């Protein structure tokens, strides 16, 4: 499964929710808070700054 396939899959799971944004963080596995903590922090910061 490619990265684009994974994003499409996750988007399909939440397609009825208008404010959802699916953001891939690569290379990470199941625990991106351990695999890519700085990337996750940046995406969360961007999300909260928009609120």
C-alpha positions in Angstrom: 0.0 0.0 0.0 1.5 3.4 -1.0 1.4 6.5 1.2 -1.3 7.9 -1.1 -3.4 4.8 -0.7 -3.1 5.0 3.1 -4.2 8.7 3.1 -7.2 7.8 0.8 -8.2 5.0 3.1 -8.1 7.2 6.2 -10.0 9.9 4.4 -12.7 7.4 3.4 -13.1 6.5 7.1 -13.9 10.1 8.1 -15.5 11.5 4.9 -18.7 12.7 6.6 -16.8 14.9 9.0 -16.3 18.4 7.5 -13.4 19.6 9.5 -11.1 16.6 9.3 -7.7 16.8 7.7 -5.7 13.7 7.2 -1.9 14.4 7.4 0.6 11.7 6.7 3.8 11.7 8.7 6.5 9.6 7.2 8.4 7.6 8.0 6.4 6.4 11.0 4.6 3.3 12.0 1.8 2.9 14.6 3.2 5.1 17.3 4.1 8.4 15.6 4.5 10.1 18.9 7.5 7.9 19.4 8.7 7.6 15.8 8.3 11.2 14.8 7.6 13.3 17.9 8.8 16.7 16.4 6.7 16.2 13.2 3.6 15.3 15.3 4.2 18.3 17.6 4.4 20.6 14.6 1.2 19.3 13.1 -0.6 19.6 16.4 0.7 23.1 16.9 -0.6 24.1 13.5 -4.0 22.6 14.2 -4.4 24.4 17.6 -3.1 27.7 16.1 -6.0 27.6 13.6 -8.6 27.2 16.4 
